[in-house]
Amino acid sequence: MHQYLQALFVFIYHIYKYMAVIMENTPLQALFTSDIGLLSLFTIFFVLGMAVYIFFYVRRKVSEDTVAHLKALDKNTSK
């Protein structure tokens, strides 16, 4: 059992080293590992979330106002 764990750790170590060489000084590494990159990622997702919220909020309010306007027109034409 000890030999299998040692082999697994060696394998993981080599994969980690290989990935470190591939991702060395790339924009993705900076985005996911640095403080500024993580803050940028948070800001991007926050702004996208805000845009989705505002879109659905405005869509709901326009629908409500349209229904209220049509009801007011029906009241005025039925008199």
SULCOR-V956462 format. One record per backbone hydrogen bond with DSSP energy under -0.5 kcal/mol. NH is the residue of the N-H (numbers start at 0). CO is the residue of the C=O. Records with the same first field share a line. If there is no record, write none. Layout:
NH = CO, CO
//
This chain:
4 = 0
5 = 1
6 = 2
7 = 3
8 = 4
9 = 5
10 = 6
11 = 7
12 = 8
13 = 9
14 = 10
15 = 11
16 = 12
17 = 13
18 = 14
19 = 15
20 = 16
21 = 17
22 = 18
23 = 20
25 = 22
29 = 25
30 = 26
31 = 27
32 = 28
33 = 29
37 = 33
38 = 34
39 = 35
40 = 36
41 = 37
42 = 38
43 = 39
44 = 40
45 = 41
46 = 42
47 = 43
48 = 44
49 = 45
50 = 46
51 = 47
52 = 48
53 = 49
54 = 50
55 = 51
56 = 52
57 = 53
58 = 54
59 = 55
60 = 56
61 = 57
62 = 58
63 = 59
64 = 60
65 = 61
66 = 62
67 = 63
68 = 64
69 = 65
70 = 66
71 = 67
72 = 68
73 = 69
74 = 70
75 = 71
76 = 72
77 = 73
78 = 74
//
